[in-house]
């Protein structure tokens, strides 16, 4: 399970770097530059050493990328300023696992037994406990219905995209044409680039309509390090490790391990952003992760 553990650390790093790049550039700019950087790196590798745009599962990976990179990442970038790196990562990583399990049951007929339902209940309880309104000093704005809905949409996009991607991996393997993780990540990210670019154009047009003067200069010098870390650790190397793990393990098991991401985010956000973890956030995260581990042990 080394690939899944690597993906967990990379996703946590990406989550913190994403929030810093959003702080400097705004959600639309940060998301576009990040995904263009990742697509360029993945494309260079895939067309020289990988599978390029070949393979029987390409349509499945494109749809998976549209949902996972496009819808999920857009919702996540909009949610990050409202929830913070810790809570956004907690919602997405922990809710995505039960959503994926429900999709597998509805689509592939995978039976959900009592142990998995118990684990899912623990996950939801942990997320709800961590998201309860906090008293005292809060470095983030109060939680709103919009913030929670964006987190749920991002989680659903990740869960559904993972199931579609896993299906594509199995299809390619069954016909004797397995695809490496970096090439899968490249095929998935292309649809995400189109979605993110369309969102960026719409956002830019809306901002220009509201603005009377020229657009303010963006602090690219301070933003570039965070954009590079975000682009390489998340949609590039993180997703590649994620897809690598899917080649040998079921979706639920891989997502159970990557659900540890919120706990890895806590010390990173504390060290980089100075956001001290709350007792409620840590307790809720532990309970949610315990629920995911319970599902993995009783699969």
Residue, then its C-alpha position, 0 to 999 in steps of 0.5 A: x500500500x506504499x502508493x496509497x500512502x504516498x498519495x495521502x502525503x501528496x494530497x495533504x501537501x497539495x491541500x495546504x499549498x492550494x489554500x496559499x495559492x488561492x490567497x494570492x491569486x484567487x480560486x479561478x486563477x490558482x486552479x487554472x495555473x495549477x492544472x495547466x502545470x500538471x497537465x504539461x508535466x504529465x503530457x510530456x511524460x505520457x507522450x514520450x514514455x507512457x501511453x499517450x492518448x491510447x488505450x481501450x479505457x480512454x473514454x472512461x478516464x476522460x469522464x472520470x477526469x471531467x468529474x474528478x478534476x473538473x467538478x470536484x476540484x472546482x468545488x474544492x477550490x471554492x470551498x477552501x477559502x470558506x472551510x480552510x485546508x483542514x476541514x475541506x480535506x476532512x470532508x472530501x477525503x472522508x465522505x468520498x469513500x462512502x459515496x464511492x461504496x454506494x456507487x459501486x453498490x448501485x452500478x456494479x451490484x456490490x453488496x454493502x453489509x452491516x460492517x460497511x454501514x457501521x463504518x460509514x456512520x462513524x465517518x459521517x459522525x466524525x465529519x459532523x462533529x468536526x464541522x460543528x460551530x466552534x467557539x472562540x477565535x476562528x481564523x476562518x469565516x463561520x460555516x455556511x450552507x454554501x461552504x458545506x454544499x461545496x465540500x459535499x460536491x467535491x467529495x461526490x466528484x472524487x468518489x464517483x471519479x475514483x470508481x470510474x477510474x478503477x473501472x477503466x483500470x480493470x477494463x484495460x487490464x482485462x484486455x491485456x493493455x494495462x496503463x501506468x499511473x502517470x498516463x492514467x493521470x494524464x488522460x484524466x486531467x485533459x477533461x479537467x483542463x477544459x472544464x477549469x478553463x471554461x470556469x476561468x473564462x466565465x469568472x474573468x468575464x463576470x469580474x470584468x463586468x463588475x469592475x470599473x477600472x483595470x484588473x489589479x496586479x496579481x502577486x505572481x512572485x509570491x504565488x509561484x512557489x505555492x502553485x508549483x507545489x500544488x500542481x506537482x503534489x496534487x494532480x500530477x504525482x498525487x493522482x499518479x500514485x492514486x491510480x498506481x494503487x488502483x491497479x492492485x487494490x479495490x477503490x474502497x481500500x485505497x480511499x480508506x488509506x487516503x482518508x488519512x489525508x486530513x490528519x496529515x494536513x493538520x501538522x502541515x497547516x499548523x507549521x505553514x499557516x499557523x492554524x492550530x488544530x482544535x480538540x474538536x477537529x482532531x477528535x472528529x478526524x480520528x473518529x472519521x478515519x477510524x470509520x474508514x479503517x473499519x470499512x477496510x478491515x471488514x471488506 
